Amino acid sequence: MHKLKRLIFDADDTLWENNKFYVDASDSFFDLCVTAGYDKNLVINTFYDFELKVVNEKGYGSENFIYILEYLFAHFNNNNAKLNGDKFQHILKNFESHTINEPPVFPGVNETLKMLNKTFELYVLTKGNLSEQQKKVDRSGLKKYFKKAYVVLEKNDETYISIMNENNWKHSECCMIGNSPKSDINPALRCGMYAIFIPYPYTWKLDNEELIKDHSNLYEVKDITQIPQLLNGLFKS
Ligand SMILES: [Mg+2]
């Protein structure tokens, strides 16, 4: 790893908390439906099926998530069962607050990026709604550490290859760091990059898949603060 030049960071659930807001809003919505008499599994399955459809058709992001909640509120709120409208508005309001507030940056991220910035070029690669993700990077206060933030619609093999080609970067000089096996780690490894996996308990189910096992370019840390030490060790060896 002695030629490593660039570290590319995922943003949501790697630099700051994100999916927890979605999980909390979904759980509260399920409870709302169960209180009105619905079977929880029916609600969860309906929600996940519709979420997958919307993500495939319209993409990621909070606006589409709010659309899902509103659509399903109307779907489940009928003559047979009445959902509590005030509580639903409260769920929406709580969720929407995260789209306005400063993203909750994980402990140690600021200091770690400051340290890594002395040795490496740092980049962000995040997927989702362009303006929403860009605003999160702006609000995070971390922008000063990054040479550039890439916001893309999808993070797959083609995305990584196209960014490498566009910049004339050697894959073996780049390391992807993130919480998602599907979007961050596996495609980066398949493209010949290094990858550092930071597991996160609330990783979105649509972003999860089995990690490529026993890959010589793959490393794992408990949290971001362990990365400088990991890279130091690799440089020395
Ligand atoms: Mg992520």
Residues whose N, C-alpha, C, O or C-beta is under 5 A from the ligand:
A	BS01	MG	D10 A11 D12 D13 T14 N179 S180
